[in-house]
Amino acid sequence: MSIENAKTDQLIRQPVIEWDPARPVWADCNRYHPLVDPDAYAAACGCGLLGVKVSEGGLVAKTGQTAIEAAEARGLIVVGYEYGAADPERFLELFPPKPGRLPCLDFEGKNATLELAEKWVAEVTAAYGRPPWFYAGFMWRALGQPEDTALAACPWWGAQYGPHLRMMRGVGKPVAWQFRGGSTVGPDGAPMTMPGIAGPGPCDLSALLCSIEELWAMAGALGPAPQGMP
């Protein structure tokens, strides 16, 4: 078997997480699908969690700070992420450590290199006292899913649209699965939306793979989960 075929065979053999409609679902808001009704979202979200784009290349994400403030005012945990890995210092200015916050590196874009990602993770880990989440899909696979890096300690937010999520090498424990995004449909074949998140079209949705208790522990959240959560 050639080296290339061996790599393909290894990828195919990696275990998968099957779709389970019973898992709590949460949304990732951005400039295209902003948070417009935080009360409606908080009531609909089964795990008290909202993803928010904080920055990209040092630039502040449009509507990001407004969404963070609205979510936190309602007791939601916020996964704040930087697209790329260009400027951890700026990210930490915009999203400093606070109970109920989960920093995350979105491994996409032109700054998605292993060197920059490890630097980003090191600085954010030092500030928060715990590894950030790591959102990774196609680009991490394209990089070869390197192991024994700083990313292996980061809880993994996987991205794969379809009936299952294929596990990846070189990442930490799977905690979330973005199962639909943009114009795609969910595993059941239907476009999916979330109350409180504006269109046009379906928004990005993820399923929680860890327990509610684990989620709150990772976020260093204080007090009980928001009322009405499972």
C-alpha positions as CSV (number, residue, x, y, z in Angstrom):
1,M,0.0,0.0,0.0
2,S,1.4,3.4,-0.9
3,I,1.9,6.1,1.7
4,E,-1.0,8.1,0.3
5,N,-3.3,5.2,0.2
6,A,-2.3,4.3,3.8
7,K,-3.3,7.9,4.9
8,T,-6.6,7.6,3.1
9,D,-7.3,4.2,4.7
10,Q,-6.4,5.6,8.1
11,L,-8.8,8.5,7.7
12,I,-11.6,6.2,6.6
13,R,-11.1,4.0,9.6
14,Q,-11.3,6.8,12.1
15,P,-14.4,6.4,14.4
16,V,-17.5,8.4,13.9
17,I,-20.1,10.1,16.1
18,E,-23.6,9.4,14.7
19,W,-26.3,12.0,14.6
20,D,-28.6,12.0,17.6
21,P,-31.6,14.4,17.5
22,A,-31.8,14.3,21.3
23,R,-28.6,16.3,21.8
24,P,-29.0,19.9,22.7
25,V,-28.5,22.3,19.8
26,W,-27.0,25.8,19.9
27,A,-26.3,28.5,17.3
28,D,-23.3,30.4,16.0
29,C,-24.2,34.0,15.3
30,N,-22.3,36.4,13.0
31,R,-22.8,39.4,10.8
32,Y,-24.9,37.3,8.3
33,H,-27.0,35.7,11.0
34,P,-27.0,38.2,14.0
35,L,-28.6,37.7,17.4
36,V,-31.8,39.8,17.1
37,D,-33.9,38.5,19.9
38,P,-31.7,37.2,22.8
39,D,-34.7,36.3,25.0
40,A,-36.2,34.1,22.3
41,Y,-32.8,32.5,21.7
42,A,-32.2,31.9,25.5
43,A,-35.6,30.2,25.8
44,A,-35.1,28.0,22.8
45,C,-31.5,26.9,23.4
46,G,-31.3,23.6,25.3
47,C,-27.8,24.1,26.7
48,G,-27.5,27.8,27.4
49,L,-24.7,28.3,24.9
50,L,-24.1,30.8,22.1
51,G,-21.2,31.0,19.6
52,V,-20.0,34.5,18.7
53,K,-17.3,35.6,16.2
54,V,-15.1,38.0,18.2
55,S,-12.3,38.9,15.7
56,E,-10.5,38.1,12.5
57,G,-7.0,39.2,11.8
58,G,-7.2,41.7,14.7
59,L,-10.4,43.3,13.3
60,V,-13.5,43.4,15.5
61,A,-16.3,41.2,14.3
62,K,-19.4,43.2,13.4
63,T,-22.2,42.7,15.9
64,G,-19.9,40.5,18.0
65,Q,-19.6,42.6,21.2
66,T,-23.4,43.4,21.2
67,A,-24.2,39.7,21.0
68,I,-21.7,38.8,23.8
69,E,-23.2,41.5,26.1
70,A,-26.8,40.4,25.3
71,A,-26.0,36.7,25.9
72,E,-24.2,37.2,29.1
73,A,-26.9,39.4,30.4
74,R,-29.2,36.4,30.1
75,G,-26.9,34.0,31.8
76,L,-25.7,32.2,28.6
77,I,-22.2,30.8,28.2
78,V,-20.4,32.3,25.2
79,V,-18.0,30.5,22.9
80,G,-16.0,33.5,21.6
81,Y,-13.8,32.6,18.6
82,E,-11.2,34.2,16.4
83,Y,-11.3,33.3,12.7
84,G,-7.7,32.4,11.8
85,A,-4.9,32.8,14.3
86,A,-3.4,36.1,13.6
87,D,-3.8,38.2,16.7
88,P,-4.2,36.5,20.1
89,E,-3.4,39.7,22.0
90,R,-6.3,41.6,20.2
91,F,-8.6,38.7,20.8
92,L,-7.9,38.8,24.5
93,E,-8.5,42.5,24.6
94,L,-11.9,41.9,23.1
95,F,-12.8,38.7,25.0
96,P,-10.8,38.7,28.3
97,P,-11.2,35.9,30.8
98,K,-14.5,35.9,32.7
99,P,-16.7,33.2,34.2
100,G,-19.0,31.8,31.6
101,R,-16.7,32.4,28.6
102,L,-15.1,29.8,26.4
103,P,-12.3,31.1,24.0
104,C,-12.0,29.2,20.7
105,L,-9.7,29.2,17.7
106,D,-11.5,28.8,14.4
107,F,-8.9,27.1,12.3
108,E,-9.9,28.5,8.9
109,G,-8.6,31.2,6.5
110,K,-5.1,32.3,5.3
111,N,-3.8,32.4,8.9
112,A,-4.6,28.8,9.6
113,T,-1.1,27.5,10.0
114,L,0.2,25.2,12.7
115,E,2.8,27.7,13.9
116,L,0.3,30.5,14.4
117,A,-2.3,28.2,15.9
118,E,0.1,26.9,18.6
119,K,1.2,30.5,19.4
120,W,-2.5,31.5,19.7
121,V,-3.3,28.5,21.9
122,A,-0.3,29.2,24.2
123,E,-1.2,32.8,24.8
124,V,-4.9,32.2,25.3
125,T,-4.2,29.2,27.6
126,A,-1.9,31.4,29.7
127,A,-4.6,34.1,30.0
128,Y,-7.5,31.8,30.8
129,G,-5.7,29.1,32.7
130,R,-7.2,26.4,30.5
131,P,-6.9,25.4,26.9
132,P,-9.3,27.0,24.4
133,W,-11.7,25.2,22.2
134,F,-10.5,24.3,18.8
135,Y,-12.9,24.5,15.8
136,A,-11.5,22.4,13.0
137,G,-12.7,20.6,10.0
138,F,-11.5,20.6,6.4
139,M,-8.3,22.7,6.9
140,W,-7.1,20.5,9.7
141,R,-7.5,17.4,7.6
142,A,-5.7,19.1,4.7
143,L,-2.8,19.9,7.1
144,G,-2.6,16.1,7.8
145,Q,-4.1,16.2,11.3
146,P,-0.7,16.5,13.0
147,E,-0.4,14.9,16.4
148,D,1.7,15.9,19.5
149,T,1.0,19.6,19.2
150,A,-0.6,22.1,21.5
151,L,-3.9,21.6,19.8
152,A,-4.1,18.1,21.2
153,A,-5.0,19.6,24.6
154,C,-7.9,21.7,23.2
155,P,-11.5,20.5,23.4
156,W,-12.6,19.9,19.8
157,W,-15.5,21.6,18.1
158,G,-15.8,19.5,14.9
159,A,-17.3,20.6,11.6
160,Q,-18.8,18.1,9.2
161,Y,-22.2,18.4,7.4
162,G,-23.9,15.0,7.1
163,P,-25.3,12.1,9.2
164,H,-22.1,11.7,11.3
165,L,-19.0,13.4,12.5
166,R,-15.7,11.6,11.7
167,M,-13.2,11.9,14.5
168,M,-9.9,13.6,13.9
169,R,-6.4,13.1,15.1
170,G,-4.3,15.7,16.9
171,V,-7.3,17.3,18.8
172,G,-8.7,17.0,22.2
173,K,-12.0,15.6,23.5
174,P,-15.0,16.2,21.1
175,V,-17.3,18.7,22.8
176,A,-19.4,20.0,19.9
177,W,-20.4,19.2,16.3
178,Q,-21.3,21.9,13.8
179,F,-23.7,19.7,11.7
180,R,-25.0,22.4,9.4
181,G,-23.8,25.8,8.2
182,G,-24.5,28.4,5.5
183,S,-26.9,26.9,2.9
184,T,-26.5,23.3,4.0
185,V,-29.3,21.3,5.6
186,G,-29.3,19.2,8.8
187,P,-28.7,15.4,9.0
188,D,-32.4,14.9,8.6
189,G,-32.4,16.7,5.3
190,A,-34.3,19.8,6.4
191,P,-33.0,23.4,6.7
192,M,-32.7,24.4,10.3
193,T,-33.1,27.7,12.1
194,M,-33.0,28.9,15.7
195,P,-35.4,31.4,17.3
196,G,-33.7,34.8,17.9
197,I,-31.2,34.4,15.1
198,A,-31.9,36.4,12.0
199,G,-31.8,35.1,8.4
200,P,-31.6,35.1,5.5
201,G,-31.7,31.4,5.3
202,P,-30.7,28.8,7.9
203,C,-28.0,29.7,10.5
204,D,-25.0,27.7,11.6
205,L,-26.0,25.1,14.2
206,S,-24.0,22.8,16.4
207,A,-24.9,19.9,18.7
208,L,-23.4,19.6,22.2
209,L,-21.4,16.4,22.6
210,C,-20.4,16.8,26.3
211,S,-22.7,17.0,29.3
212,I,-24.2,20.3,30.5
213,E,-22.2,19.8,33.7
214,E,-18.9,19.5,31.7
215,L,-19.8,22.5,29.6
216,W,-20.3,24.7,32.7
217,A,-17.1,23.4,34.3
218,M,-15.1,24.2,31.2
219,A,-16.5,27.7,31.1
220,G,-15.8,28.3,34.8
221,A,-19.4,29.3,35.0
222,L,-20.9,30.4,38.4
223,G,-24.2,29.2,39.9
224,P,-26.8,26.8,38.5
225,A,-27.6,26.4,34.8
226,P,-30.2,28.9,33.4
227,Q,-33.8,28.0,34.4
228,G,-35.5,25.7,31.9
229,M,-32.3,23.9,30.8
230,P,-32.3,20.1,30.9
